[in-house]
Amino acid sequence: MEMQQSDQAANHRHIPDADIRDHFQGCLLGGAVGDALGAPVEFMSRDKIIAQFGDGGIRDMVPAYGLIGAITDDTQMALFTAEGLLRAWVRQSSRGICHPPSVIANAYLRWLHTQGIDHPLHRHCLNGWLIQQKELFAQRAPGNTCLLALQEMRSSSDRAKNQSKGCGGVMRVAPVGMMMAGQTLSDPTRKSFSLACEVAAITHGHPTGQLAAGAFAAIIHQLLTGISLVESIDKALHLLNGKPGHAETSGAIRQAIKFAADNPNSTDALQTIGKGWVAEEALAIGLYCALCATDIEAGVILAVNHDGDSDSTGLIAGHLLGAIHGASGIPQRWLGPLELRTVLEDVADDLATVSRWKLDDDAGDEGEYYFDRYPGG
């Protein structure tokens, strides 16, 4: 009987219009395929990548962590970001008050649980739909900064006390821009920027680690509302201007723009930008590859075949290009074996339709479904 009721509630789930769905799913799936393509070569130099896979570098999914199409902690944490955002929406809608970064911090504590690490705050937050996905209980080289910052947390309102500007803040915030694109708000790009900065601050204390995340989420939001990549980047630079400590992020973005115009599709340009281990370099590499590419495949392949953090740069480029070209533009040979593909598609649908959810006292089966899926808090 319970399963039957659950199936009936799921029938009330909102599905986006086809074009919106294509681009929202493209954003999450594009990031995930970039993550999975880069995972096997994350710690390899470009010379070693070429020696193993040939002059074109890695172009097809190969085994990582024991399977083909394996995602890493980057996509795991992006999913938990999305879950936190959606649970914050439910909490705000049902209770009238919410602090989204704190709800997202609880989501990251659920991710910490999937990594086999206990925490005193777990007794309050180990619930919901996402944590039931057993494939997420896999350790895929999680970043030490994220692990340590979360372990040190004593309240969901705590923020990182470190000075890290690693890319672990920027690589997980695409859902912030997606969430804002799924709603009708005043100045949603600025709100995407500000919220993503706060989300990154949960684990990364350096301004660059936060501002790069804000710029990335702002760009994703604009792409999903039909604005070109060039215009989206220009708006992000405008938002960065005047923020304390913005110079590293703004400078890296401008360098990516210049290289894309003067020296496109160049591994030498990528080497000059950096290796992607820190936030501004990872963002700049992703933007450079997206600016150079005519399609998702070319941009993601460029983004993973370099010295450095190939899964994170592949993910960032994939998010950008997936938002631009849609899921229909992702090669089927990459999508076929992708781990957690259905979960990613469902979460993208939820981010796209959240403003249409009925959560009041008269919502019936629809409200029951969303409250069970994303319990507020």
N, C-alpha and C positions, 0 to 999 in steps of 0.2 A: 504493500500500500504506500509506504514512504517513497519508494522509487517511482511509483506511478505519479504521485503528487509532484515530485521533483521534475519529472518529464513534462507534466502539464504546465508547471511554472516556467520551465525553459522555453515553452512555446510562446511565451509573452516577451521573450528577449528581443530587443530592438536590433535590426540589421540596417546598416547605412545604405544609402543609395549607391548604385554600382560604381560611379566614378569616384565618389568620396571613399568608398571602401577600398578601391584599388590603390589609392594614394596613401591612405592610413596604413593599410596592410603592407604596402610597399615600403613604407618607412621602417616599420619594425622588422619585417622580413629581410629587407635590404641590409640593415645593421647586423642581423643574425647571420646571414650568409657571408658577409665580410668578416665577421668574427670567426666563423667556422673555417673559412678558407685560410685565414691568417694564423689560426691556432697551431697548426703543425710546424710553422716556421717562425714562431714568435721570438725565439731566442737564437735564431740563426742569422749570420751575416748574409748580405746579398750574394757574395761570392759563393758561399756554401749552398744557398738556395739554387743558384744557377748550376752549380756542379751537380746537384741532385736531380733537378727537374728540367734542365735544359735552358737554352738561351731565353725562352719566353718566361722563365720562372714558373712558379706554381700557378696553375690555371684551373685545376679541377680539385674537387674534394678528395683528400687522402686521409688515412686514419690518423686520429689524434685522440689520446685518452681512451684508446681501445675501440673506437668506432669512427665511421665516416659521417661527417656532418655534425660533429660535436661542437656545441657552443661552449663558451668559457664563462668565467665570473662576470665578464662585461655584460653579456646578454642576461644572465641571471639577475644581476642587480638592476638592469633596466626594467625587467619584468616586475621586480619588487617596488621600484619607483612608481610604475604604473599602478600597481595594486594600492600603494599608499595614497596616491592621488585620488583614486576612485573611492577608497574608503573615507577619505576626507570629505569628498562630495556627499557621500551618504550621511556622514555625521553632521555636516552643515545643514543638509536638507531636512534631517529628522530632528535635530536638537537646536538648530539655529545658532550654534557657536562651534568654532573649530580653529585650530592652529595647524594648517597642513604640514609644515616641516616636522612637527612632533609626531603626527600620524605616519609620515614617511619614515621617520626614525624608527618607529615600531616595526614598520615593514622591513627595514634593514636588520633589525634584531631577529626577525623571522628568517631572513637569509642567513644570518650568523648561525642560527640553529641548524639549517641545512648543511652547514659546513662542519658540523659535529662539535660545536662549541656552546657550552651552557652559559647562561647569563641570569643574574638575579631577576631581571625584568621579564623573563620569558613567561613567568606564570600568568602574566596579564595579556599576552599578545599572541600566543600560539593557536590561532584559529583562522578560519576563512578558507577559501577555495584554493588559492595558489599553493599554499604549503602542503596541500594534498597531492601535488604532482611529484611523484617519486623520482622522476628524472632530475629534478632540481637538487636532490640530495647527493650531489657529486662535487668533488673538490677539483676545480680546474685552475690551479695556480692562482688562488685569490690573492689580492694585493695586501701586503703587510700593513700598509697605512690604514686601509679600511678595517681590517681585522682588529688591529690594536685600538683604533679610535672607538669602535663599537664596544669592545671589551671594557674600555675605561668609562663608558657611559653609565651614569647612575640615575639619570632621569631622561625621559624622551626629549626634554628641552635642552639638554646639554649639547654643546658644540665642540668641535675638535680643538684641542689645546696645542696641537703640533704646528709646524710651519711647512707642511708638505704642500707642494704644488704638482704632485703626480697627477697623471691623467685619469685616476680613478674617480674623480668628481665629474669630469666632463663626459666620460664615456657612458654614463648611465642616465643622462637627463633628457634625452630626446622625448620621452613621454610627457615631460612638462610642456613643451611646445605643442605636442599633439593634443594634450588635454585642453589647453587654451583654445586651440583651433576648433575643438568640438563644442565650444560654448559661444554665447553672445555676451561680450563684455566690453566695457570701455577700456581703450588702450591695452588690448591683450598682449601685444608684443612686449611692452614694457613690463607687464605683469609676468610674462614668461621669463624674461631676463631676471627680474628680482627674485622670483621664487626659485629658479634654478641656482642662483647664487646661494640662497639659503640652504637648499638641498645639498649642494656640494660642501657647504660649511659643516655639515654633520660629521664629516670625516677628514676634511682638508682645510687647514687653518690659514694657508697662505692666500693673499688676495688673488694672485694669478690663477690658482686652482679653482677659485670661485668665479672670477670674472669670465674665464674661458667657458665655464659651464653656462653662465648666463647668456653669453653671446651665442653659443651653440643652440640653446633652447629657443632663443629669439629668432634665429635663422630658420629653424625647423618650423616654428609657428607660421612664419610668413610664407614659406614654401607651400605649406598645406592650405593656405588661403589664396594661392594662385599668383603670388609675387615671384618675380624672377630671382635666381640665385644672386646675381650681381646687385640688384636692389636690396635684397635681404641682407647681404653682407654690409652694404652701406648703412642700413638702418642699425645694424648691430654695432658698427663703429660709432655711430652717433650716440647710442646708448652708453657705450664705454667711455666716451669723451667726458672728462671731468671727474670720473670715478677715481678715488685714491688708489694708486698702484696699477693703473690700467696700461701703462706703457708697454710692458712685455707682451700682453695679449694683443693690443692694438698693433704693435710693431710686427708681430708674427703674422697677423692677418694681412697687413699691407704687403709684407714680403711675399706671401702666397699669391696675392693678386698680381703683383709685378711679375713674379716668375711664370705664372700661368699665361700672361700676355707675351712675355719676352722669350720664354724658354719652356714651352709646354711639353708635357709627357716625357720629362727628363729625370732620369735617376740621379743625375748630378744635382739638379735642383732640390730633389728630396733630401739628398745628403746634406746640402747646405741648410735647409730648414731645420733638420735635426733627426733624431731617432724616434721621437714620439713618446718617450717615457714620461715627459712632463706635459702639463696641460696645454700650454700655448703651442708647443710643437705638434702634439697630436691633433689639435684643432686645425692648425695651419696645414698639416699634411692632408687631412681629410678635405679641407676646402680647396687646396691646390688640385687634388685629384678630381674633385667634382667639377671644378672650373674647366679642367682640361678635357674631360670625358664627353663623348657624344652619347654614351649609353652606360648602363649600370655595370655591365661586364668589364668594359675597358677601364673604368674608373676604379673599381674594386681591385682588379688585378694590379694596376699601378700602385694602389695603396698598400698592398701586402708584400710586394717584392722589393724590400729595402732593408737596410740594417735597422734593427730596433723592434718596436712594439707593434708587430704586424697585425695582431688580432684587433687591438684597439683602433689603429688607424684604418684598418679595413672596415671595422664597424662604423666609425664616424663617416667615412666616405659612403658606405652603404646606406646609412640613415638618410643622408642628404640626397643621394641619387635615387633612392627608393621613393622618397617624398616627391621628387620631381617626375620620375618616369612611371611610378606605380609598380605594383606587384607583377603586373602583366609584362613588365620589362626585365624581370629577373630570369636568368637562364634556368630552364627546368632541370638541368643536370645538377644544379646547386640546390634547388628547392626540394627535389625528390627525397634525398636522404637527410634533410635538415632536422635536427633534433628539436622536439617541442614545437613543431610547425603549427599544429592545430591550436595550441595554447597561445602562441604569438598572434595568430589570426583572430582568435576570440578576444584577446586583450585589445588589439587594435580596433575591433568593432566596438568594444565598450567605450574606449576613449573617444571614438567618433560620435557616439550616440548619447553620451551621458546627460546632455541637457534635456533629452526627451524622456528620461526615466520618471516613472510615477512612484513616489515614495511616501505619499500622504496616507492617512488612515483608510482611505477608500481605494487604495491601489490594488488590493486583492492579490491574486497569484503573482502578478508582475512585481509588486513591492516585496512579496515574500522571497521571490527568486533573487532580487538584487541585494536584499538585506542578508540573505544566507551567503551569497557569493562574496560580498564586500561589507562585512559587519563594521559599522562605524567605530573608529578608535584604533 
